[in-house]
Amino acid sequence: MDTADGRDDAAWNRRVRDETETQRLDRNWSNLLQELRVVQTGVQLLTGFLLTLPFQQRFEELSDAQEVIYLVTVALSVTATMMLVALVGIHRLLFRQHALPTLVATGQRLAICGIAALGFALVGVVLLIFSFVVNLPTGIIAAAVAMLMFFSFWILPSLPNRT
């Protein structure tokens, strides 16, 4: 079990991987960047798509509830984009300051929060589209299924195995 400050994780890596703390941080940073490359493109496309919707002719047909859903979804998508892209700016600010532990720890937190915001934005998109194309009750059901998928695919596998 890891402690809050990662000492057990560092000891495990030293023992099993025979890597120094700096090597572990370099590996963690590299892994984080690879993961962010995957989600950044998707979240940026989603945000771009959402930002163009008000300029479409049928946007005026949204109900008041759908407008609220849209605005919340845009806010979540923009938040996810900012969190997932923020690491680039932080890296530039901390470049050559030997702040890799801060960069990795901050990147970890931003990635988790950004992916969570992305998941909720995707649920919002499902709710908006299904409620617009079919009706609000169908949108709620589809959003509930999307939320269940979010938790099943992203959250449940990360929970500690209690067997």
Salt bridges, closest charged atoms under 4 A:
ASP5 OD2 - ARG7 NE 2.98
ASP9 OD2 - ARG24 NH1 2.87
ASP18 OD1 - ARG14 NH1 3.82
GLU19 OE2 - ARG27 NH2 2.61
GLU21 OE2 - ARG24 NH2 2.58
GLU61 OE1 - ARG58 NE 3.32
